[in-house]
Amino acid sequence: MNHVYQHFRQEERHFIDQVMEWKENVLNQYSPKLTDFLDPREQEMVQAVVGSNGEVKVMFSEDDMERKRALLYPDYFTPSLDDFQLSLIEIQYPVKFITLEHRHILGSLMSLGLKRSKFGDVLFFGERIQLVAAKEVEDFILMNVTEIGRAKVSLRKLDWSERIPHAEEIQELSATVSSLRLDAVAASIYNVSRQKIGMLIQNGHVKVNWKVTEQTSFECREGDTLSVRGFGRSRLLSIDGRTKKDKWKLTIGKQK
């Protein structure tokens, strides 16, 4: 299994082991295994461990979502949307008086004691807001979420066909950096000083691949997704070699 480990960082091995256990259980019990919502990095790891040629297959819920549930299943099984046990909930709030943001909604859900892995994307379209959640916590959310921020809200369960579109615009840009350290890469992408980025990293405001990273010297790799609180998210699309002055050339995809 070392050949799988070598593609991932040391701190990701625990999750790799968990996926191997899921795969083993599907093989032994000959029945499907549905996961909680996974971030894109975790989805990559599941795909790498399960592969595409074995007795165990994997499929992910909705293509245009960021956070997805994975279904690991034996080759006799034919999955359908129902197998992913997804719930779609519309959040109704006093649109004339307040603006709800992603962080407000996540904060309210987490304050109820729900794990982040029990709900997926929060969708915004104009003044409409929808939440994708795991079916097993649907009733709990409908009963307990009455306030978000300081606003009274009401929740309504919807049919999956009523889901609003999930659109994301990406701007591609080039950067050159002296090193692949997180502080150097993030400072270049967001056009701020390394000192300021260093403070944000040390204060837990920077994530790499959806995990808080507090080391300024953390080495970035091709494919990494960076997010800096207050500055948005970007992805290191490719590392394009070195310049004549021995700097790294990068191609970045930045969320608009």
N, C-alpha and C positions, 0 to 999 in steps of 0.2 A: 504493500500500500504506500510505500515511500514515494513512488512515482507520482501519486496524487498529492502528497504533502509538499513536494518540491515546488509546486505551482503557487503555493499560498504561504502567507506569513505564519510565523511561529504561533502568534496569538489566535490564529484562526483554526488551529488544529482541533480544539475542543468541539467546534461546530462540525468539522469534517467527521470526527468520530461519531457524533450524534447521527449524521446522515447515513453513515455506514451501518449503524444499528437499525435505523428505519428500513434500509434496504434489505438487511438480513431478516428482519421480521416479516417483510412482505414475501420474501422467498420461503421462509419456514411456515408461515401461516396461510400463504397463498391467498391473501386478501389485501385490499388497498389500504394505504396509510395517507391520511390528509394532514398536512401541516398547518400551523398558524400562518399568519401573513409574514412573508419574508421580504427583506429589502433586496435591491438588485444584486448586491454583492453575495448575499446568501443564496440567491437564485443561481448565480454562476457556480457556486460551490456545489449545490445540489446537482446541477447538470453535469459537472465534472465527475462527481463520484458515481452517479447512476449511469452516465454514458448513454449511448443510443443503440447498442447492439446486444445487450444482455437480456436475461429473462425478466428483469424488472425495468419498467418504463417510467418516464416522468412526464407530466403535463402541468402547465401553470394556468391559473385563472386569467381572465381577460388580458389580451395583448397590450392594450393601450394604457394599462395601469402601471404605476411604479411599484407599489407593494402588492405582491401576489401570494396566493396560497399554492402550494405544490401538492400534487397527487401522485404518489408513487404506487404503481399497480402492476400486478402480474400480467403477462402477455395475453391471457385469455380475455381480459377485462376491457370493455369499451367505455371510456369516461364520457359523461355529459356535464353540462353546466351545473345541474342540480347537485352533482357529486362534490362541488366545491363549497357548498353550504354558505353562500354569500347573502348578506342582507343589505338592502339599500334604504337609507333613512334620510328624509328631507328635514332640514332644520329651518323652522319658521320663526322669524324674529322681527322686531320693530325696525324695518329697514330705513325708515325716515329719520330715526333718532340715533342709531348706532351703526358702526362698521365692525363686523366680526372678522378676525384674522385666524389663520391656521393655528397659531400658538394658543389662542383663547380656547379653541375647540379641543385641541390636544390636552391642554391643562385641565379642562373640566372633566374629560374622560379619565385621565390619569388620577385625578383627585378622588374618583369613586373607587380607586383600587384596581382598575382594569389594567392589564398588561398592554404595552404598546403593540404586541404581536396579535392582539385580538381584534384590531381594526386596521383597515387598509388606508386608501387614499381619502383625503377630504377634497371634494370637487367644488370649484367655484365657477359660476357662469352668470355674469351680470350680478344681480342681487341674490341669486339662488345659491344655496349651499346644500350639498349632499354628503353623506358619510357612508363609506363602505365598511361593513363590520362582519364579524363571524356570526353565523346564524345562532350559535349557542349562547351568545351574549345579547342578542337582539332584544328580548323581553326586558332584561336588566337595564339596558340603555333607555328603552322607551319609558320605563317606569321611573327611572332615577334622574335623568337629565332634564331639569326644569329651568335651569339657569346657566348661562354661559357668560363669563365675565360678570357684569352686574346686570345683564339683560335677562328678562324672562323669555323663555323660548318654549315652543311646543314642537314635538317631533311627530313625523308621520311616516309610516312604513310605505314604501313604494314597490311596484313591480320592477324587475330588473330592466325591462324595456324602456322605462322612463328615465334612465340614467342620462345625465347631461354630459356633453362631450368633454374629453380630457385633452386639452391642447397645451403644448409647451413649445415655445420658440427658443431655438438655440443659435447663438452667434458664434461663428468660428473665428479664432484669432491666433496670431503667432506671438511667441514670447521667447526671449533668451534669458537664461539664468546662470549664475555663477556655479550653483550646485543644485542637486535635487533634494536638498533639505526642505522640509515643509515650510519653514519661515521664508526661505528664498523664493520658492515657487509661488506661495500664496501672496507675498508682497508684490511680485511681478504681475500676477493675474489681476489683483484688485487695486493696483497702483497706489499702494500705501507703503510706509516705511517698514523695514524689517523689525524695527524696535516696537512699533505699534502692533504688528502681526504677532510678534513674540509674546506680547502681553495678552493678546486675545487667546493665543494657544495655551499659555500657562493658566489662564483663568477658565479654561474648559469651554470656550466659545467656538472652537474649531473642530469639525468632524472630518475624518477620512473614511470613506466607505461606510457612512452612517454610524460610525463609532467615534465618541469623543477621544481626541488625541492631544495629550498635554506636553508632548516632547517636541521642542522646536527642531531638533536634529533628526526627527523621523524622516526616513528616506522615501520619497514618492516614487511610484512606479507607473508605467503606462497602464491606462485603464482606470486609475484611481479617480474617485469622485470626492471633491473637496467642498465643504460648505462652511462659510464664515458668517456667524450671526451678524445680521445687519448689512451684509454685503452680497448675499446670494450664494448660488451654487455653480460649480463648474466641474468639468471632467477633463482629465489629462488624456486627450485622444491619442497622441503619439509623441514619442521622444525621437527626434529626427537627427540625432548625431550631434557633433560639435562644430562650432565656428572656428575660424582661423585663430581667434583669441581664446580658444579653449573653453568657450561657454556652451551650455547645452541649448539646443534649439527645440522648442516645444510647439505642438499644435494643441490649442485649448478649445473646448466647446463650453461657452458661457451662457447660462440661462438669462434670457432677456427679462 
